[in-house]
Amino acid sequence: MLYSSRRRANKALVAGWCWPHFSVHELSCRCGGRFCDGEYWHAPAFLDGLEAIRERMKKPLILTSAHRCPAWNAMVGGAPLSQHKQIAADIQTIGHDRHALLTAAKGAGFTGFGLARSFLHIDRRARPTRWFYPESEAIWMT
């Protein structure tokens, strides 16, 4: 479900929030109010998956990107059909074994994987997909 502002999302969700390691703020669009009022896409199964990854990794996950409003997605060079326009996350790989992170994400039910130099993109698309961002294949092959 898409919420059109952080304020409304916080009011509606805070009482029943059951994902202690993540917040609406870090999952919301990061356009800073330029294009939206902090849109947030609420997807409980996605959040359950993030918590499962965090549990398997036994350390915090830093999300560098999550939901993006269409204008912010275009501004940052996101694909026109980007999963970020609904719900996806880019997890910083610094401080993690990138292969263990990928394995944990697969085990948590994620199906879309973008392998980059400094992050792992995850989403729950219908058809499992895996791709490499430019100049990242070699780092994932080691």
DRENFI-864336 format. One line per field, with one value per residue (C-alpha): residue in three letters; chain; x, y, z. Coordinates in Angstrom, 1 decimal, m for minus. Layout:
N
res <- [Ala;...] .
chain <- [A;...] .
xx <- [X;...] .
yy <- [Y;...] .
zz <- [Z;...] .
//
This chain:
142
res <- [Met;Leu;Tyr;Ser;Ser;Arg;Arg;Arg;Ala;Asn;Lys;Ala;Leu;Val;Ala;Gly;Trp;Cys;Trp;Pro;His;Phe;Ser;Val;His;Glu;Leu;Ser;Cys;Arg;Cys;Gly;Gly;Arg;Phe;Cys;Asp;Gly;Glu;Tyr;Trp;His;Ala;Pro;Ala;Phe;Leu;Asp;Gly;Leu;Glu;Ala;Ile;Arg;Glu;Arg;Met;Lys;Lys;Pro;Leu;Ile;Leu;Thr;Ser;Ala;His;Arg;Cys;Pro;Ala;Trp;Asn;Ala;Met;Val;Gly;Gly;Ala;Pro;Leu;Ser;Gln;His;Lys;Gln;Ile;Ala;Ala;Asp;Ile;Gln;Thr;Ile;Gly;His;Asp;Arg;His;Ala;Leu;Leu;Thr;Ala;Ala;Lys;Gly;Ala;Gly;Phe;Thr;Gly;Phe;Gly;Leu;Ala;Arg;Ser;Phe;Leu;His;Ile;Asp;Arg;Arg;Ala;Arg;Pro;Thr;Arg;Trp;Phe;Tyr;Pro;Glu;Ser;Glu;Ala;Ile;Trp;Met;Thr] .
chain <- [A;A;A;A;A;A;A;A;A;A;A;A;A;A;A;A;A;A;A;A;A;A;A;A;A;A;A;A;A;A;A;A;A;A;A;A;A;A;A;A;A;A;A;A;A;A;A;A;A;A;A;A;A;A;A;A;A;A;A;A;A;A;A;A;A;A;A;A;A;A;A;A;A;A;A;A;A;A;A;A;A;A;A;A;A;A;A;A;A;A;A;A;A;A;A;A;A;A;A;A;A;A;A;A;A;A;A;A;A;A;A;A;A;A;A;A;A;A;A;A;A;A;A;A;A;A;A;A;A;A;A;A;A;A;A;A;A;A;A;A;A;A] .
xx <- [0.0;1.3;1.2;1.6;3.4;5.7;3.3;0.3;2.4;3.8;0.4;m1.2;1.6;3.4;1.0;1.3;4.9;6.6;9.9;12.3;15.4;13.8;11.8;9.3;11.8;14.6;12.1;10.6;11.5;14.6;13.8;13.7;10.3;11.4;8.8;6.7;6.1;8.2;6.1;6.3;5.2;4.1;4.6;4.6;6.1;8.9;9.6;9.5;12.1;14.4;14.1;15.0;18.1;19.1;18.7;20.7;23.5;23.6;24.4;22.6;21.7;22.2;19.6;21.0;17.7;14.2;10.9;11.3;8.6;8.6;10.3;13.1;13.6;14.1;16.4;18.7;18.8;16.6;15.1;11.7;10.1;12.2;10.9;12.0;8.8;6.9;9.2;12.8;15.9;19.6;21.6;25.2;27.6;30.5;31.0;29.2;30.3;28.5;27.9;26.4;24.2;23.0;22.3;20.4;18.3;17.5;16.6;14.3;12.2;13.6;13.7;15.3;19.0;21.1;24.8;26.7;30.2;28.9;25.4;23.0;19.6;16.7;13.1;10.2;9.4;7.3;10.1;13.4;16.1;19.8;21.9;25.2;25.6;28.4;31.9;30.7;30.8;34.4;33.9;31.0;32.9;35.6] .
yy <- [0.0;3.4;6.2;9.7;11.2;10.2;11.9;9.8;6.7;7.1;7.8;4.8;2.4;3.3;1.4;m1.8;m1.6;m5.0;m4.5;m3.3;m2.9;m0.7;2.5;4.2;7.0;4.8;3.0;6.2;8.2;10.3;13.1;15.4;16.9;18.0;15.7;14.1;14.3;11.2;8.5;5.1;1.8;m0.5;m4.2;m6.4;m9.5;m7.4;m6.1;m9.6;m10.6;m7.6;m8.7;m12.3;m11.1;m9.0;m12.0;m14.3;m11.7;m11.0;m7.3;m4.1;m3.6;m0.1;0.7;3.1;3.3;1.9;3.3;6.1;8.4;8.4;11.8;10.9;7.5;9.4;12.0;9.3;7.4;4.5;2.2;3.4;0.2;0.1;m2.0;1.0;2.8;0.3;m1.5;m2.6;m2.0;m1.5;m2.9;m1.6;m4.5;m2.7;m4.7;m7.8;m10.9;m10.0;m13.7;m14.4;m11.4;m12.7;m16.1;m14.6;m12.6;m15.6;m17.6;m14.7;m15.0;m12.2;m12.9;m9.8;m9.3;m6.5;m7.0;m3.7;m2.8;m1.4;m2.6;m5.5;m4.6;m6.8;m7.0;m9.5;m9.6;m12.3;m13.8;m14.4;m12.1;m11.4;m8.8;m7.0;m3.2;m1.8;m2.9;m5.0;m8.5;m9.2;m8.3;m10.7;m13.5;m13.6] .
zz <- [0.0;m0.9;1.7;0.3;3.3;6.2;8.6;7.5;7.3;10.8;12.3;10.5;11.1;14.3;16.7;14.7;13.5;14.1;12.3;15.0;12.8;10.1;10.1;7.7;7.4;6.0;3.6;2.3;m0.8;m0.4;m2.7;0.3;m0.6;m4.0;m5.8;m3.1;0.6;1.5;m0.2;1.4;0.1;2.9;2.1;5.3;3.5;2.2;5.7;7.1;4.5;5.5;9.2;8.1;6.3;9.3;11.6;9.3;9.0;12.8;12.2;11.0;7.3;5.9;3.2;0.7;m1.3;m0.9;m2.3;m4.8;m6.2;m10.0;m10.3;m7.9;m9.6;m12.9;m11.3;m9.9;m13.2;m12.1;m14.7;m16.0;m14.7;m11.5;m8.6;m6.4;m7.6;m5.5;m3.0;m3.4;m1.3;m2.0;0.9;1.5;1.2;3.1;6.4;5.1;3.2;0.0;m0.9;2.5;2.1;m1.3;0.2;3.1;0.7;m1.4;1.7;2.8;m0.4;m2.5;m6.2;m7.9;m7.3;m8.7;m7.9;m7.6;m6.3;m3.0;m2.7;m3.3;m4.8;m3.7;m4.6;m4.9;m8.6;m10.1;m12.3;m10.6;m12.1;m11.4;m13.0;m12.6;m12.5;m14.6;m13.6;m10.7;m12.1;m11.2;m7.5;m7.3;m9.0;m6.3] .
//
